[in-house]
Structure formats: structure tokens, C-alpha cells
């Protein structure tokens, strides 16, 4: 059917009549000018894609009527302009696509119909680890080991780039997905199929929101949902509320963008923005560079919003030129945005749209800070760090507590490292990493770190040799300007050599600590510390032996590395004493904002971006040399421990199966609040005593060859065994942390996978009980696929992180939510009962359903299928089954 809004199409430039756009001003609707800028992008996409089937005229009216409809739980479709993936989440997506081709063929359809319809970019950035550091050739050694470990995965991805149309792969060693997106892939305005329209993106990584800092609307979705978008399906979303976040004032001279984002993260967690858009406005936005805005937008998942949007302004346009984008395209970009009323002037308050709610931050009130020791929203002012950590030591086990008895809080363990004697105590820093897309994309904090390193070296300060220091930039551009500005030798002297280009320590790819350090930590049961310039510091994520982890700006990472401990008041105590006996304080070596800006203006130039990105797809010789098969159907290798055909589509028929009541289910695990996707499906090292390790050993592998869970997401046998395998898992059935549970029929305590297997063999369905914010953290599809393979039919929680709930829906696992005011405690649930979940024949979005216990108790819960489309997926047994039936019929 033709588009009912075709009458508002016109050329952007009369001299180019074939280059058109939908002129939203021609709607002549007064509501348009009052819409938040982020909602205008949803509106444009709905109008452009309106076909009265997937996108209806009524959807357009609902978005235009946002001010009224935002509170009414209205479902709207959204077709993003493109999809972006990284390799941890991208490999299982390509595995699913390959398996879907097989399934479509079995059902008599054309397997080559399974192809990305929406353009997709996959950046390989999560596979490299800090195995080597503090060596001149650390970078090459880590990259060589990355290829040695991941050759099978990389060959598979190279096959995918050749077998599937519309899928571009950015090779390893190029940078971090979100920084590459910001500096290279983002268009801001798309010029495709004869139309100009706003760039927008969904990604299989929760920090896809970073691109919102450039005015490209984007957010993270589950890998399963992303696959549907790649296949041409719109995202079905509830029309969001939009919180207007007003920035006023100027930051103080010693404050970094990291300090600003950690302050905003804590503030917005308190405001409560889960499932909402945040849109920034006010004169303070004009004080922030695009890198600063991208830093704030990057940590959107940490404050729980769906998107954190900065509309495009002249600073955004300037950034496109600075990063070497085509000047003619930049001119068209500005012209288009002006024509549709999407170019923002933050100093002009008459442009301010309507918002659901407005909150304000005076940038002048921000002080230097960190976040930790276990959550990114737990901000701590630098002046309070020592006192706060010492309080945490003795506090009850929890987000801000380690429960160390008073007599052990000053324990010291002596150890020897490379022939020299050292001491470790609670609070000793053993990892200091300048890492992660959050900060390495920002020249001001990276050059700030470089200038601080220069002053530290000149003042005679050093970093103890056992501290695992590393620098993993988000792109080659960072190395370029650090080198050209002359600060790289000083960073190296303090141990911050470039160890790789990718998401390393922040994702848990921190590599091993020295054995003597691990022995000392274990011997003293010490709360050792990791300090990183990342965005995540959940328990067990950064490294198994760092129980406390703090997020900090790159300059502060270096400062704490020099101090060697978190138990220091950096405002009053010296960082160190040099060889002349002089006390050196942080204030003596901290660079001013003016110093940093002077260097940034001189050395961060367009030529760097052009030079790095012109050769990005061909520069990696190891990638170029990979030999990948050319068949359209993938030839699965039975001996592979990395790539395996998943069992998701076994026995799939064209006919739908009616969903059945879940009868007498056992509870596999019972959780409290804030169980993250890292707890459910860890990405880091595979423990030697785990079910996954036993499986890999049975396939002839040695522990050295295990690699990480993240690298093995193409193998369901590993990932099912890795589900709930986090060593910091807190299961209420067990009195200590660890990946174990009670198998109730026998009363035995078993590894979670082994218990689930016993239940499965006996034909018993399973459920999981949880508290608030179940599934917080990364957009990890295996956090839904894994429980599905374990036999989990439903999760009953107080609330869900948005992406994880969507992933559960995508796998056909039922997300159930307690009624308001109820939880396991108020209902008297122990988790030792058996649960019968009544599934009615006629289902409606967010309907109440009945749950009966074998004790005779009955209660109700909300079935969190939020839209009719989600119910359609459930009736099909998941989103991928739905797509296969659609393509095969």
C-alpha cells in the first residue's frame, strides 16, 4: 500500500529533484513544534515507513499526540535506520542467522531470504584481553593471542560478512564499537534510497546510547530483538515519557566530564528514569563538547533510561567536520535538520519543547568523584573516598559493604614480586586501567591523563610494578593524538602502555594478575581494588580477585595507581614522596582545563580521523589472511568448541503450538534485588571447577585454551553451562556466594547447570524468583537464551531492566511481575514451593494471571507481555520462530 503521507515529500534542493525528504512542517500541526526532539525522530520514522500494515496512520497520530498519549501505555512501532553489533553479541546473532537459514530450508522455504534488510555493522572489539602489559610489545602480543584464541570465531564472522548481504564487519584492532560509531559510522542524517532522514540506531550493546551525544537517537536492545530489526521488523515500544534534563552553569576548572557523568548517573537513578527517554537542554549543554555529551549519553544504562538524547546543534555539525566527514554531506545534514525543525540552539529557550518532567543540574556544583565499590550509581566525592571505603569495609555485606570484622580491617600481607618485597592491605590497588568507550573517546580526559602522567614523571613519581596498569584506547585516533602531543612516553613510563584496541578491562577481559598478588589477596582475604575509567563495576565483572572496583576519570586512574591504595585523602595526603624526599600532592600535578584545551585544539585535528578511518577495513593483516568458506549455508564443524548450531529451532513446525499452563514448577534460584546480566550470564573467565570447564576439558581443551564466556557465545553447550555461573552469585537458598543451588527432590547442593539438568531429565519445569531491577546491566541475549536452555519457563520479579525483559520475551520465557506492594516477603514465598502458572486461552498485554502453590496458597501476578506484538512472539515460542515461520510460508 502506498504511503498516506506522500503529499509532504519534497526535494531538499530543487537542483537535485531525486533527493527527497518528508517535510514534517508540512503537516501544519501545532503539536509538532512542542514535541521533544527525540520524539520527532520517532515521528519521522513512523511517517516515512507508514504502510498501514507494520506502521499505521493511527501510530503516527499517537506519536503526534505524545503529550497526552505518553501516560497511556500506548504501543508504537519504530524502524531504526541501522543496527550495530559487537562480536560478543554479534557472533550469536550471526549463528542464529545461519541456523535460521537451515530451518527455513527444512520447512521448504528459500534460505537466502534470511538476510539483513536493515543495514548492520559489526565491530569486533570484545575479544582482546590484557594478557601482557608493561612491555614495549604488549599490543602486538595481545593481538597475536587474540587471533590465536579466536581464529574459529573470526573465520565464522568473515564467512558471515560474505554470505549475508547488508552486513559489514569492522576487523579486530580497530577500536571500541561505540567510539567507532561516533567517529566514523554515524551519519546524523541518512542519505539512502533517494531520501534524507534522521540517522537512528539500535545495537546489541547497552552502551549504544553513546551515539545520542551526537544527536543520533540510539539505544541497546536484546540481540534477539536486533535480529528481528535486521530482518525488517519494527521495534514495538511503549511511547516513552521524556524527562527534560536542564544543564546550567559552567564546570569548575578541576572537574572532568567523568565527574559530570557520575554525578548525573546518581541524580537520574534517584529521579527514576527506567524505561524513559532523557533529553538534555539548557544553556549548560552549549558548554559541553560532543565528547563530553557522548560520555554522559554512554552511561545511560547505568541510570536506567532507554535513551539519553542531545539534539543536534552547531557544535555537533562542527564535530562532523573535525572528525573528517565529507563537507558536502555535512552541509546537506545541516540543511535537512533546519528544514524539519530538528536543529537545536541550546541558548534559545523559545525552542524548549514540552517534557514529562524537568530536572536541573548546575554544572558548577559538580566536584571530582568516583563511583563504587560495586555499582556505577554509587557516587563518592574524591574527598570522601578514604572514609567511604573504610565504612564499606565493616558494613554489612551488600552494595556498600564487605563485612570485614574490625580486627581484620588493618591486615597486611607481605609478598615478593620479581625479587622485591611489597605489602598488600584492604584497599590496595592491583588493577588500574584506562579503558572503555565511556572515556577513551574523550580527548579532554585522555589528554588530561597524559599531561598528569608527564607532570608525575617529572616530579619523580612512579607506579608499583605489581599493579596491573593498562591503556586500551577506543580508536587509533587516541594513540595518534597522545603520540603527537608528546605525552605517550610519560604514560608508558608509569606503566600505561597501549595494550590493545577494544573493550578490555571494563568487560572483564582484564587478564591474569601476578600469582604472588593473587596468593597475597587470598591469604589475607583482602578487599583488593580495581580502578578503571569504565562504566561498569558490578561484583565479579572486572576481575575475580578485585572485590572493590571504582569508576574514575583517566587522570584519577593514574593518580590512584601512583598512590597504590584507595585509602588516601587525595586533597590532604601526598600521592607519593620522590627520591629527593619531597612530598608530591595531586594538586601539584593536576592539569587545568585551559592547559588541556590548548593541547586539544593543537593536536586533535581532522587529518587524524581521515588517516585512521580510510584504512580501517583493510589495515589488519591477520584478518585479511583469514580463509573463510563461501557457501550460503554454513558448514557446521562438529569438533568446533566455538561455533555450534543451536537447538532453538529443533522440531519447529509451520503450525503454532497453543501455550500451556506451567504445572508444578520448581524454583531453580531465588534472588534479591539488582541481579545483573553479568550474574545470569558472565562474560569473563571460565572457572576451572565449573560445568563449562568440565565440558571443554571433555572436548580435549586445557585451561589455557578455555578463553572467556563472552568469546564462546557461539556455542550453546558452553553458554548453557555458563548460565548463573558468576562466582559472586547470591542465591537465597545457599548461605554463601557462588553459582550453586539446591536440587529440592534430592536435597543436594549442586552447580546450577547440574541441578537444572536433573530437573529436565525428570520432566520438571523451572522458574526463577527475583527482586527489583532483575537483568540490570549489559544487553546480553544469553541471559535469556541460557535460562531457556536450562528449562526456565518463567521469571517472577518485582521489576525488570527494560532490555532483559525484552530478551526473555524474545525467547518465549514469561516475565511475571508481582502486583504493586507485593513481593516474595509479603506473600510469604520461600521458593521451596511448587508453582502452577495458569495461562489463559485469550491473552492480553499486561494481564493479571493466577499462580497456585502446592501449599494451597493462590496469588496473582502481571504477565509482562507489554504489547500485542510481544504476545504474537510468545504464541510463536519466541521472536526467531516467528521470523522463520514468516520467511518459510
ABEGO torsion letter per residue (X at the ends): XBBAAAAABBBABAABAABBBBBAAAAGBAAAAABBAAAAAAAAAAAAABAGBABBAAAAAAAAAAAAAAAAGBBBBBBBABBBBBAAAAAAAAAAAAAAAAAAAAAGBBAAABBBABBBBBBBAAABBBABBGBAAAAAAAAAAAAAAAAAAAAAAAAAAAABBGBBBBBBGAEBAAAAAAAAABAGBBBBGGBBBBBBBBBABAAAAAAAAAGBBBBBBBAAAAAAAAAGBBBBBBBBBBBBBBBBEBBBAABBAAAAAAAAAAAAAAAGABGBBBBBBEAAAAABBAAAAAAAAAAAAAAGBABBBBBBBAAAAAAAAAAGBBAAAAAAAAAAAAAAGABBBAABAAABBBBABBBBBBAAABBBBBBOAABAABBBBAAAAAAAAAAAAABBBEAABAGBBAAAAABBBBBBBGGBBBBBBBGBBABBBBBEAAAAABAAAAAAAAAAAAAAAAAGBBBBAABBBBBBBABAAAAAAAAAAGAAAAAAAAGBBBAEBEBBAAAGBAEBBBAAAAAAAAAAGBBBBBBBABABABBGAABAABABBBBBBAAAAAAAAAAGBABBBAAABBABBBAAGBBBBAAAABBBAAAAAAAAAAABBAAAAAAAAAAAAAABAAAAABBBBABABBBBBAABAABBBBAAABGBBABBBBBBBBBGBBBABBBBBGBBAAAABBABBBBAABAAAAAAAAAGBBAAAAEBAAAAAABAAAAAAABGABAABBBAABABBEBBBBBAAAGBBBBAAAAAAAAAAAGBBBBBBBBBGBGBEBBBAAAAAAAAAAGBABBBBABBBAAAAAAAAAAGBBBBBBBBGBBAAAAGBAGABBBBBBBBABBBBGBBBBBBBAAGBBBBBBBBBABAAAAAAAAAGEAAAAAAAAAAX
